[in-house]
Amino acid sequence: MPDVTHDDAPLLADLMPWSVAPPRLGRAWPAAPDAASLRARWDALVKAEGPDREALFGATRARTLHSAVGQLPGQSSGTGRLARASGPCAEPVRVLAGPFDEQWLIPDHRLIDAARPELWRVADEHQVFAVEQAPGGPALLVTSVLPVTQPRPKTVPAARPGRVRPLYRRPGGLEPNLAPGLLELLAGHLGHAPAPLDVLAWTITLARPGPDGPAVPLTTDPALWERGTDLGHRMLRLMRRDGERPKLPGGRRPYVRAPLPAFPVALRYDRDEETLHLDEGRISPVPPAAWDFEVGGVRVLDQWFSARITRPAPGTLEAVRPATWPQPWTSELLEVVTVLALLSELHVQQDELELSSPLTTTALHRAGILPPPAPARRPATVLTHPEEGPEGQFALL
């Protein structure tokens, strides 16, 4: 992490005041690494009747087949009781199910214990989510899709996400989730007005863990700010994975050197040969830094692989999955290896940054930026369209 010596760095919780816990699914089956399995799981659910449907669903205190909930903002799922649901499921959407692990989710409020509708209201092509992480790796990850948490077997390694901080409080990239006055104060020191995405780029470069959550040292040095934000934008592009596919230089790009089996069950790394073994399948070169990359104290590649090969109990909806390893998973694995390798190279540059001319918490208090006003910690009122309530009625917002 960057070399930061002062102890008066402002907290991320004050610089980006509005935060939400990540959506909590409460059951594993509505999310999967492939969308086809989700459609098949839903079909199996609605074909079952009575107690069989109840057993497949996996009722909790928050959700049963008879729960009455409204539609998720921006989605088109039904709002009738699941006990009598029929027809196809809502079109699956991409979510972040683990660090660098984009999967698919049925966006149906009836299936999700704690969906956090306020996050769905601001999730669009302009939004960026900063997700706090436990110690043992980067303090923050950034994603363009909603992060979620789902139940996992205790034997499966998992890095649990912390608070989610959207960059924008309203759809369309409007009203940045930053302490009021912060952008103007930075502009006065830096000689130009930084964009909200610049502040986020600086944040992921300099954020460091602390007892009260991540702290984000700021600077009034224009040259250092430019270096830090340039590095952060490169990290953002890798983490968001919504532009051109990242590539390592020729000769360092990972390829499948030996075909993967029908369904690999074991992952092993040969450090001397820089080779990732999936049973008898081989991928190389895989840099040691990519293999060693951890988030929340959990190796990313272990968690990614385990999410795809862990065998659920027979007769459950989670057991509905591909019979063989899909080719797109191999492409995704090669991309994850590439992203981790490139991020590891940028982390070396992070470590070389030395903070100068700090803009401290004390200075932000003197300038009236901190503490942020209470409304900044609450979601904005977002009324972009009517939201359907339970049983097809429209909710009054």
Stockholm file with secondary structure:
# STOCKHOLM 1.0

chainA/1-397         MPDVTHDDAPLLADLMPWSVAPPRLGRAWPAAPDAASLRARWDALVKAEGPDREALFGATRARTLHSAVGQLPGQSSGTGRLARASGPCAEPVRVLAGPFDEQWLIPDHRLIDAARPELWRVADEHQVFAVEQAPGGPALLVTSVLPVTQPRPKTVPAARPGRVRPLYRRPGGLEPNLAPGLLELLAGHLGHAPAPLDVLAWTITLARPGPDGPAVPLTTDPALWERGTDLGHRMLRLMRRDGERPKLPGGRRPYVRAPLPAFPVALRYDRDEETLHLDEGRISPVPPAAWDFEVGGVRVLDQWFSARITRPAPGTLEAVRPATWPQPWTSELLEVVTVLALLSELHVQQDELELSSPLTTTALHRAGILPPPAPARRPATVLTHPEEGPEGQFALL
#=GR chainA/1-397 SS CCBCCCSCCCBHHHHSCCCBCCCBCSSSTTEESSHHHHHHHHHHHHHCCHHHHHHHHTCCSSCCTTCCCCCCTTCCCCCSCGGGCCSCCCCCEEEEEETTEEEEECCCGGGCSBCCHHHHHTCSTTCCEEEECCSSSCSEEEESSCBCBCCCCTTSCCCCCCCEEESEEETTTEEESSCTTHHHHHHHHHSSCCCHHHHHHHHHHHCBCCTTSCBCCEECCHHHHHHHHHHHHHHHHHHHCCSSCCCCCTTSCCEEEECCCSSCCCEEEETTTTEEEETTEEEECCCHHHHHCEETTEEHHHHHHHHHHCCCCTTSGGGCCCSSCCHHHHHHHHHHHHHHHHHHHHHHHHHHCBCCSEECHHHHHHTTCSSCCGGGGSCCCCCSSCCBCGGGCBCCC
#=GC SS_cons         CCBCCCSCCCBHHHHSCCCBCCCBCSSSTTEESSHHHHHHHHHHHHHCCHHHHHHHHTCCSSCCTTCCCCCCTTCCCCCSCGGGCCSCCCCCEEEEEETTEEEEECCCGGGCSBCCHHHHHTCSTTCCEEEECCSSSCSEEEESSCBCBCCCCTTSCCCCCCCEEESEEETTTEEESSCTTHHHHHHHHHSSCCCHHHHHHHHHHHCBCCTTSCBCCEECCHHHHHHHHHHHHHHHHHHHCCSSCCCCCTTSCCEEEECCCSSCCCEEEETTTTEEEETTEEEECCCHHHHHCEETTEEHHHHHHHHHHCCCCTTSGGGCCCSSCCHHHHHHHHHHHHHHHHHHHHHHHHHHCBCCSEECHHHHHHTTCSSCCGGGGSCCCCCSSCCBCGGGCBCCC
//
